[in-house]
Amino acid sequence: MVIWLIVCGILGMGMSGWAQSLMTTKEYLEQGVQRYQTGDFDRAIQLLGIAIARGFEQKTDLLRAHLYLALSYIAYQRSKEAETVFKRAIQIDPTFRLDPAKYPAKAVALVNKVRGQLVSELTIQTTPPDVEVWFDEERVGRSDVASGRFVLRDILTGKYSVRLLKRYFQEEILSVEVEPGERNRLEVILQRRLVTLRVNTQPAGGQIAVDGEAVGRAPVEIERPLGEAFQMQVSLKYYRAQRIPVRLEENGIMLGDREIPIVGSMVPVSIALERVPPGTIEVTSNPSEARVFLDEILKGQTPIRLESVLAGPHLLRLQLDGFDEVEQEIEVMSDEEVRLEWTLGTQLHITAYPESTSIFLNGELIGNTPLTTPPLPNGQYVVQLVSPGFLPVAGRIDLSGRKSLDMPFRLLPKAGTVWVHSEPSGALVRLDDELQGKTPLLIHRVPSGAHTLELSKVGYITRKLQISVESKEILWKTVSLKPFIESSR
C-alpha cells in the first residue's frame, strides 16, 4: 500500500504523457538506478516507483528496482519507507541479502532486521532416512540418506504444508508453522505401508507358516509391510508341501512367479494343493468271495487288490451272505500298501478231555479234538462230543455277532459201582493194582468194562478176580479167603 501511494505521488508530480509512453519498464529501472548513482534520489524514487508499478518479466529486475528504491529512501533518511520496500523484496525472494562490502551498513542492517522478522529455516528429521520432501506442493529434495536430516533455509514465516514420500511407507502430510528464528524443527516417523494377505488353500485347512513360524490354518490372514520378502510354507496331510517365495511390492505381490494385484490393502491369495501319489489296498477274507466296498463303492470280491487309492482316510466294508457285515476305517499312505486279512463269521476253538474226542456239528462229524473250525455263518448250532468209554456231551450255541468262541470240554467216563465183601473182612482191596481200601468196601465211579480185583489179608491166600463193570450198575462181589494152613493141607 505504501508503494502504491508513492507511485501515485510520483505520477501526480508530473512527467509528460508523451515521455512516459516512449520509455519501457526496463528503461525506467535503468534511469532510476542512474539517478540514484548521481545522487538525484528524489528523481530515482519517482522512476523506480513507476518501474515497479508497471511490473517486470524477470524477478531479478523486480528485486533490483526494490533494492535501489529502498537505497534511495535510506539516502533521504526515510528508513520506514525503506524497510517497507525491503519487506516486499524479501517476500518476493526470501534469499534476498545485501553484501556488506558493497552496500551501506544502514541498508545491510535494515535488510537483516527484516529478514529476522520474515525469514527463518525449518529442519525436518525423518525416520527412515532418504525421504522425498515436498514443501507447499513443491518438491524440494530428499532427507539425508544416512541421518534423515533435511534443512529448508530462507523460507518466509507462516503456515505451510509438508508432504513426505518414501517407497513402501505411508505418505505423511503435515501442517507446520514456521516462526521467526532458527529453531523450527519437525520430526516425523513414517509408518510402513501394511498389506494383508488373505490366504486360502484348495482344499481348505492348509497349515500356513512364514519363514518357518506357524501362522495358522487356511483361511488365514497375514499382515506384512510392503517391501518385505519372505518364504511361505504350505502343508496339509496327504498333499505335497510347498515353499513359495513372496515379495510385497507397491502395486502387487509376487507369489513365486505369479503377480497378484493389491486391492486397497488386501490381497486374496489362493493356493491349489497337489495330492501326494496314491497307495494300494490288498484285501483277503476267510471265507473268500466277500463283496468289497471302498467308501460305499463296490470294488469287487475278495481276494482283491485296489490300485491308485488316494492317500488319506477311507472306509472299507465287506459283505458275505450269511455272515455279519464288517467295516473298518483305514489310512492309506502315499506309495504304501495296506494289507487287510479278515475272518468273517465265527471260528470255534474246541478242546476236550480226553484228547481225540470226536466232534459232531449239527450231527455231522467234523474232526477230533483239539480242533479250530473254519469261519461259520451266523446261526444256531448243536455241538456234540463222543469218545469211547466216556459219556457223550452236547450243547446248542448261537454264533450271531461273535468272532471266535473257545469251547473246552471234559467228558465223564462211563462208570458203575463195585461193592466188595470178604470173608473174613478187613481184606485190602486193589482195583487194577490201585489200593482202594479194606472190606467191606463200596467203590464209586469205576469205569465201565473189565477190571482186575485183588483182595489180600495177612495169613490168607491173595485172591485175584476179573470183573466186568456196567455203566450206572452196582456189582456185588463177595470173596472168601483161605488161610495158609488150609492151603498147606
C-alpha positions as CSV (number, residue, x, y, z in Angstrom):
1,M,0.0,0.0,0.0
2,V,2.9,2.3,0.8
3,I,4.4,1.7,-2.6
4,W,1.2,2.4,-4.4
5,L,0.9,5.7,-2.5
6,I,4.5,6.6,-3.5
7,V,3.7,5.7,-7.1
8,C,0.6,7.8,-7.2
9,G,2.6,10.8,-5.8
10,I,5.1,10.4,-8.5
11,L,2.5,10.3,-11.2
12,G,1.0,13.5,-9.6
13,M,4.3,15.3,-9.8
14,G,4.1,15.1,-13.5
15,M,6.1,13.7,-16.4
16,S,4.5,14.4,-19.6
17,G,2.3,11.7,-21.0
18,W,4.3,11.5,-24.3
19,A,7.6,11.0,-22.4
20,Q,6.1,8.1,-20.3
21,S,4.8,6.3,-23.3
22,L,8.1,6.4,-25.0
23,M,10.1,4.6,-22.1
24,T,10.0,0.9,-21.3
25,T,9.8,-0.5,-17.8
26,K,13.4,-1.6,-18.2
27,E,14.4,2.0,-19.1
28,Y,12.6,3.3,-16.1
29,L,14.7,0.9,-14.0
30,E,18.0,1.9,-15.6
31,Q,17.1,5.6,-15.4
32,G,16.2,5.3,-11.7
33,V,19.4,3.4,-10.9
34,Q,21.4,6.1,-12.8
35,R,19.6,8.9,-10.9
36,Y,20.5,7.1,-7.6
37,Q,24.1,6.8,-8.5
38,T,24.3,10.5,-9.4
39,G,22.6,11.5,-6.1
40,D,19.3,12.5,-7.6
41,F,17.4,10.4,-5.0
42,D,14.1,12.2,-5.5
43,R,14.1,11.5,-9.2
44,A,15.3,8.0,-8.6
45,I,12.3,7.3,-6.3
46,Q,9.9,8.6,-9.0
47,L,11.4,6.5,-11.8
48,L,11.8,3.3,-9.8
49,G,8.3,3.6,-8.4
50,I,6.9,3.8,-11.9
51,A,9.0,0.7,-13.0
52,I,7.8,-1.3,-10.0
53,A,4.2,-0.3,-10.7
54,R,4.4,-1.4,-14.3
55,G,5.9,-4.8,-13.4
56,F,8.8,-6.9,-14.7
57,E,9.1,-10.2,-16.6
58,Q,12.3,-11.1,-14.7
59,K,12.4,-11.4,-11.0
60,T,15.9,-10.1,-10.9
61,D,14.8,-6.8,-12.4
62,L,12.0,-6.5,-9.9
63,L,14.4,-7.1,-7.0
64,R,16.9,-4.6,-8.4
65,A,14.2,-2.0,-8.6
66,H,13.2,-2.6,-5.0
67,L,16.8,-2.5,-3.9
68,Y,17.6,0.9,-5.4
69,L,14.2,2.3,-4.3
70,A,15.0,1.3,-0.7
71,L,18.5,2.7,-1.0
72,S,17.0,6.0,-2.3
73,Y,14.7,6.2,0.7
74,I,17.7,5.5,3.1
75,A,19.6,8.3,1.4
76,Y,16.6,10.5,2.1
77,Q,16.7,9.3,5.8
78,R,13.3,7.7,5.2
79,S,14.0,4.4,7.0
80,K,10.4,3.4,7.5
81,E,9.7,3.5,3.7
82,A,12.9,1.7,3.0
83,E,12.0,-1.1,5.5
84,T,8.7,-1.5,3.7
85,V,10.4,-1.8,0.4
86,F,12.9,-4.4,1.7
87,K,10.0,-6.4,3.2
88,R,8.4,-6.6,-0.2
89,A,11.7,-7.6,-1.8
90,I,12.2,-10.4,0.8
91,Q,8.6,-11.6,0.3
92,I,9.4,-11.8,-3.4
93,D,12.6,-13.7,-2.7
94,P,13.4,-14.9,0.8
95,T,17.0,-15.4,-0.2
96,F,17.4,-11.6,-0.7
97,R,20.5,-10.4,1.1
98,L,23.0,-7.5,0.9
99,D,26.7,-7.8,0.7
100,P,28.2,-5.6,3.5
101,A,31.2,-5.0,1.2
102,K,29.1,-3.4,-1.5
103,Y,26.2,-1.7,0.3
104,P,25.8,0.9,3.1
105,A,25.8,-0.6,6.6
106,K,22.5,1.0,7.4
107,A,20.9,-0.8,4.4
108,V,22.6,-4.1,5.4
109,A,21.3,-3.8,8.9
110,L,17.8,-2.9,7.8
111,V,17.7,-5.9,5.5
112,N,19.0,-8.2,8.3
113,K,16.3,-6.8,10.6
114,V,13.6,-7.5,8.1
115,R,15.0,-11.0,7.4
116,G,14.9,-11.7,11.2
117,Q,11.2,-10.9,11.1
118,L,10.2,-12.6,7.9
119,V,12.7,-15.3,7.1
120,S,13.5,-18.5,9.0
121,E,14.6,-22.1,8.4
122,L,12.9,-25.5,9.0
123,T,14.7,-28.7,9.9
124,I,12.9,-31.9,9.0
125,Q,14.1,-35.1,10.6
126,T,12.8,-38.2,9.0
127,T,12.8,-41.8,10.1
128,P,13.6,-43.7,8.0
129,P,16.1,-41.5,6.1
130,D,16.2,-40.8,2.3
131,V,12.6,-39.5,2.2
132,E,11.2,-37.3,-0.6
133,V,10.2,-33.8,0.8
134,W,7.5,-31.6,-0.7
135,F,7.0,-28.1,0.7
136,D,3.7,-26.4,-0.2
137,E,3.2,-28.8,-3.1
138,E,6.7,-28.2,-4.5
139,R,9.3,-30.9,-4.4
140,V,12.3,-29.5,-2.6
141,G,14.6,-32.6,-2.2
142,R,15.2,-35.7,0.0
143,S,16.3,-36.1,3.5
144,D,19.9,-37.3,4.0
145,V,20.4,-41.0,3.2
146,A,22.3,-41.5,6.4
147,S,21.0,-39.1,9.0
148,G,17.5,-38.4,7.6
149,R,18.0,-34.7,8.1
150,F,16.7,-32.1,5.7
151,V,17.0,-28.3,6.1
152,L,14.8,-25.7,4.4
153,R,16.6,-22.4,4.5
154,D,15.4,-18.9,3.6
155,I,11.7,-19.5,4.0
156,L,9.1,-17.0,5.0
157,T,7.5,-17.3,8.3
158,G,3.9,-18.6,8.3
159,K,1.9,-21.8,7.8
160,Y,2.9,-24.4,5.3
161,S,2.1,-27.9,4.2
162,V,4.9,-30.6,4.3
163,R,4.4,-33.8,2.4
164,L,6.8,-36.7,2.9
165,L,7.0,-39.7,0.5
166,K,9.0,-42.9,0.5
167,R,8.5,-46.1,-1.2
168,Y,6.8,-48.8,0.9
169,F,5.8,-46.2,3.5
170,Q,2.6,-44.4,4.2
171,E,2.5,-40.9,2.8
172,E,2.6,-38.2,5.5
173,I,1.0,-34.7,5.0
174,L,1.6,-32.3,7.9
175,S,0.8,-28.7,8.6
176,V,3.7,-26.7,10.1
177,E,4.0,-23.1,11.2
178,V,7.4,-21.6,10.6
179,E,8.2,-18.9,13.2
180,P,11.0,-16.3,13.3
181,G,14.3,-17.8,14.4
182,E,16.2,-20.9,13.5
183,R,14.6,-23.5,15.9
184,N,11.8,-24.7,13.7
185,R,12.1,-28.5,13.8
186,L,9.8,-31.2,12.5
187,E,10.5,-34.8,13.4
188,V,8.5,-37.4,11.5
189,I,8.4,-41.2,11.8
190,L,6.9,-42.7,8.7
191,Q,4.9,-45.9,9.1
192,R,5.4,-48.8,6.8
193,R,2.5,-49.5,4.5
194,L,0.9,-52.7,5.5
195,V,-0.8,-55.2,3.3
196,T,-2.9,-58.1,4.3
197,L,-2.7,-61.4,2.5
198,R,-5.9,-63.4,2.8
199,V,-4.6,-66.9,2.2
200,N,-6.8,-69.8,1.3
201,T,-6.0,-73.3,0.2
202,Q,-7.8,-75.7,-2.0
203,P,-8.8,-77.8,-0.2
204,A,-9.2,-75.6,2.9
205,G,-7.3,-76.2,6.1
206,G,-3.7,-76.0,4.8
207,Q,-1.2,-75.2,7.5
208,I,0.5,-71.8,6.8
209,A,3.9,-70.7,8.1
210,V,6.0,-67.7,7.3
211,D,9.8,-68.2,7.4
212,G,9.2,-71.3,9.5
213,E,6.9,-69.7,12.0
214,A,3.4,-71.2,12.1
215,V,0.6,-68.7,11.4
216,G,-2.5,-70.9,11.3
217,R,-4.7,-73.0,9.1
218,A,-6.3,-71.5,5.9
219,P,-8.3,-69.5,5.5
220,V,-5.9,-67.1,7.4
221,E,-4.8,-63.5,7.2
222,I,-1.2,-62.4,7.2
223,E,-0.3,-58.7,7.7
224,R,3.1,-57.7,6.5
225,P,4.8,-54.4,5.5
226,L,5.4,-53.5,1.8
227,G,8.9,-54.1,0.5
228,E,9.3,-57.3,2.6
229,A,10.2,-60.6,1.2
230,F,9.7,-64.0,2.9
231,Q,9.1,-67.7,2.4
232,M,5.6,-69.0,2.9
233,Q,5.3,-72.7,3.7
234,V,2.0,-74.5,3.0
235,S,1.4,-78.1,4.2
236,L,-1.6,-80.4,4.5
237,K,-1.6,-84.1,5.2
238,Y,-1.9,-86.2,2.1
239,Y,-0.8,-83.2,-0.1
240,R,2.6,-82.1,-1.3
241,A,4.2,-79.4,0.9
242,Q,5.0,-76.1,-0.9
243,R,7.6,-73.4,-0.2
244,I,6.6,-70.2,-2.0
245,P,8.8,-67.1,-2.2
246,V,6.7,-63.9,-1.6
247,R,7.7,-60.3,-2.4
248,L,5.4,-57.4,-1.4
249,E,5.7,-54.7,-4.0
250,E,3.8,-51.4,-4.2
251,N,1.3,-52.4,-6.9
252,G,1.0,-56.1,-6.1
253,I,2.7,-59.1,-4.6
254,M,4.9,-61.7,-6.3
255,L,3.8,-65.2,-5.3
256,G,6.6,-67.2,-6.8
257,D,6.5,-66.1,-10.5
258,R,2.8,-65.1,-10.2
259,E,1.8,-61.4,-9.7
260,I,-1.3,-60.6,-7.7
261,P,-2.6,-57.0,-7.7
262,I,-3.3,-55.3,-4.3
263,V,-6.9,-54.2,-3.9
264,G,-6.8,-51.5,-1.2
265,S,-4.7,-53.1,1.4
266,M,-6.0,-56.6,0.8
267,V,-4.5,-59.3,-1.4
268,P,-6.6,-62.5,-1.9
269,V,-4.2,-65.5,-2.3
270,S,-5.5,-68.9,-3.3
271,I,-3.1,-71.8,-3.3
272,A,-4.1,-75.1,-5.0
273,L,-2.5,-78.1,-3.2
274,E,-1.4,-81.2,-5.1
275,R,-2.1,-84.7,-3.7
276,V,0.8,-87.0,-3.0
277,P,1.0,-90.2,-5.0
278,P,-1.7,-92.8,-4.2
279,G,-1.3,-96.1,-2.4
280,T,-2.6,-99.6,-2.6
281,I,-5.0,-101.8,-0.6
282,E,-4.9,-105.6,-0.7
283,V,-7.9,-107.4,0.9
284,T,-8.3,-111.1,1.7
285,S,-11.1,-112.8,3.6
286,N,-11.9,-116.2,5.1
287,P,-14.1,-117.3,3.6
288,S,-13.4,-115.6,0.3
289,E,-15.7,-114.1,-2.3
290,A,-16.9,-111.4,0.1
291,R,-18.1,-108.2,-1.6
292,V,-15.7,-105.3,-1.0
293,F,-16.9,-101.7,-0.7
294,L,-14.5,-98.8,-0.6
295,D,-16.1,-95.5,0.5
296,E,-19.5,-97.1,-0.2
297,I,-18.5,-98.0,-3.8
298,L,-18.5,-101.7,-4.8
299,K,-15.0,-102.7,-5.9
300,G,-15.3,-106.5,-6.4
301,Q,-14.8,-109.7,-4.3
302,T,-12.1,-111.0,-2.1
303,P,-9.3,-111.6,-2.7
304,I,-8.8,-108.2,-4.3
305,R,-6.0,-105.6,-4.9
306,L,-7.1,-102.0,-5.2
307,E,-4.6,-99.8,-7.0
308,S,-4.3,-96.0,-7.1
309,V,-6.2,-95.3,-3.9
310,L,-6.0,-91.7,-2.9
311,A,-3.8,-91.2,0.2
312,G,-5.9,-90.4,3.2
313,P,-8.7,-92.0,5.3
314,H,-11.2,-94.4,3.8
315,L,-14.0,-96.7,4.9
316,L,-13.7,-100.3,3.9
317,R,-16.7,-102.7,4.2
318,L,-17.1,-106.4,3.5
319,Q,-20.4,-108.3,2.9
320,L,-21.0,-112.0,2.5
321,D,-24.4,-113.7,2.7
322,G,-25.0,-115.4,6.0
323,F,-22.2,-113.6,7.7
324,D,-22.1,-110.4,9.8
325,E,-21.0,-107.3,7.8
326,V,-17.6,-105.9,8.8
327,E,-16.2,-102.5,8.2
328,Q,-13.1,-100.6,9.2
329,E,-11.7,-97.1,8.8
330,I,-8.2,-97.3,7.2
331,E,-5.5,-94.8,6.4
332,V,-3.7,-95.1,3.0
333,M,-0.3,-93.6,2.8
334,S,1.4,-92.4,-0.3
335,D,3.3,-95.2,-2.2
336,E,2.5,-97.7,0.5
337,E,0.4,-100.8,0.6
338,V,-2.3,-101.6,3.2
339,R,-2.9,-105.3,3.7
340,L,-6.1,-106.5,5.4
341,E,-7.0,-110.1,6.3
342,W,-10.5,-110.6,7.6
343,T,-12.1,-113.6,9.1
344,L,-15.9,-113.5,8.6
345,G,-18.3,-115.3,10.8
346,T,-17.2,-117.3,13.9
347,Q,-14.4,-119.8,14.5
348,L,-14.9,-122.4,17.2
349,H,-11.8,-123.5,19.2
350,I,-12.8,-126.9,20.6
351,T,-10.7,-128.8,23.1
352,A,-11.7,-131.8,25.2
353,Y,-10.6,-134.4,27.7
354,P,-9.8,-137.0,26.7
355,E,-8.0,-135.9,23.5
356,S,-9.0,-137.1,20.1
357,T,-12.6,-136.9,21.1
358,S,-14.9,-137.0,18.0
359,I,-16.7,-133.7,17.3
360,F,-20.1,-133.6,15.6
361,L,-21.6,-130.3,14.4
362,N,-25.3,-130.4,13.7
363,G,-24.9,-134.2,13.6
364,E,-22.0,-134.2,11.1
365,L,-18.6,-135.4,12.1
366,I,-16.1,-132.6,11.6
367,G,-13.0,-134.0,13.2
368,N,-11.3,-134.8,16.6
369,T,-10.2,-132.5,19.4
370,P,-8.3,-130.2,19.5
371,L,-9.9,-128.5,16.5
372,T,-10.4,-125.0,15.2
373,T,-13.3,-124.8,12.8
374,P,-13.3,-122.7,9.6
375,P,-15.4,-119.5,9.9
376,L,-19.0,-120.4,10.4
377,P,-22.0,-118.3,9.2
378,N,-24.4,-116.8,11.7
379,G,-27.0,-119.2,13.2
380,Q,-27.5,-121.8,15.9
381,Y,-25.5,-125.0,16.0
382,V,-25.5,-128.2,18.0
383,V,-22.1,-129.4,19.1
384,Q,-21.7,-133.0,20.3
385,L,-18.5,-134.7,21.6
386,V,-18.2,-138.5,21.7
387,S,-15.3,-140.7,23.0
388,P,-15.3,-144.4,23.7
389,G,-15.7,-145.2,27.4
390,F,-17.0,-141.7,28.2
391,L,-20.4,-140.2,28.4
392,P,-21.1,-138.0,25.3
393,V,-21.8,-134.3,25.8
394,A,-23.8,-131.9,23.6
395,G,-24.8,-128.2,23.6
396,R,-26.5,-125.6,21.5
397,I,-24.8,-122.3,20.6
398,D,-25.7,-119.1,18.8
399,L,-22.9,-117.6,16.7
400,S,-24.6,-114.3,15.9
401,G,-22.2,-111.4,16.5
402,R,-19.3,-113.5,17.6
403,K,-15.8,-113.5,16.0
404,S,-14.5,-116.6,17.8
405,L,-15.5,-118.9,20.6
406,D,-13.4,-121.1,22.9
407,M,-15.2,-124.4,23.8
408,P,-13.3,-126.6,26.3
409,F,-15.0,-129.9,27.3
410,R,-14.3,-132.6,29.9
411,L,-16.0,-135.9,29.2
412,L,-17.0,-138.1,32.1
413,P,-16.1,-141.7,31.8
414,K,-18.9,-144.3,31.7
415,A,-18.8,-145.8,35.3
416,G,-20.5,-148.1,37.7
417,T,-20.2,-149.1,41.4
418,V,-18.5,-152.1,42.9
419,W,-19.4,-153.4,46.4
420,V,-16.8,-155.7,47.8
421,H,-17.3,-158.0,50.8
422,S,-14.8,-160.6,52.1
423,E,-14.8,-163.5,54.5
424,P,-13.1,-162.7,56.7
425,S,-13.5,-158.9,56.4
426,G,-10.7,-156.4,56.7
427,A,-9.0,-157.5,53.5
428,L,-7.1,-155.0,51.4
429,V,-8.8,-154.2,48.1
430,R,-6.9,-153.2,45.0
431,L,-8.6,-152.4,41.7
432,D,-6.4,-152.5,38.7
433,D,-3.4,-152.6,41.1
434,E,-4.6,-149.4,42.8
435,L,-5.3,-149.7,46.5
436,Q,-8.9,-148.8,47.3
437,G,-9.3,-149.6,51.0
438,K,-10.5,-152.5,53.2
439,T,-13.5,-154.7,53.1
440,P,-16.3,-154.2,53.3
441,L,-15.8,-151.5,50.7
442,L,-18.0,-149.6,48.2
443,I,-16.0,-148.3,45.2
444,H,-17.7,-145.5,43.2
445,R,-17.1,-144.2,39.6
446,V,-15.5,-147.3,38.4
447,P,-15.1,-147.0,34.6
448,S,-17.3,-149.5,32.8
449,G,-15.5,-152.5,31.4
450,A,-13.1,-155.2,32.6
451,H,-11.1,-154.7,35.7
452,T,-8.8,-156.8,38.0
453,L,-9.9,-157.0,41.6
454,E,-7.4,-158.2,44.1
455,L,-8.0,-159.0,47.8
456,S,-5.2,-159.7,50.3
457,K,-5.0,-160.3,54.1
458,V,-2.2,-161.4,56.3
459,G,-2.4,-165.1,56.9
460,Y,-4.6,-165.6,53.9
461,I,-4.1,-166.5,50.3
462,T,-4.4,-163.5,48.0
463,R,-7.2,-163.7,45.6
464,K,-7.4,-162.0,42.1
465,L,-10.6,-161.9,40.1
466,Q,-11.6,-160.5,36.7
467,I,-14.8,-158.4,36.9
468,S,-16.9,-156.5,34.4
469,V,-18.5,-153.2,35.4
470,E,-21.6,-151.9,33.7
471,S,-22.3,-148.2,33.4
472,K,-24.6,-147.0,36.1
473,E,-24.8,-150.5,37.7
474,I,-23.7,-151.9,41.0
475,L,-21.6,-155.0,41.0
476,W,-21.9,-157.0,44.3
477,K,-18.9,-159.2,44.9
478,T,-18.3,-161.5,47.9
479,V,-14.9,-163.2,48.1
480,S,-13.9,-165.9,50.6
481,L,-10.2,-166.0,51.6
482,K,-8.4,-169.2,52.5
483,P,-5.9,-169.2,55.3
484,F,-2.4,-170.5,54.6
485,I,-2.9,-173.5,56.9
486,E,-5.8,-174.9,54.9
487,S,-3.8,-174.3,51.7
488,S,-0.8,-176.4,53.1
489,R,-3.1,-179.5,53.9
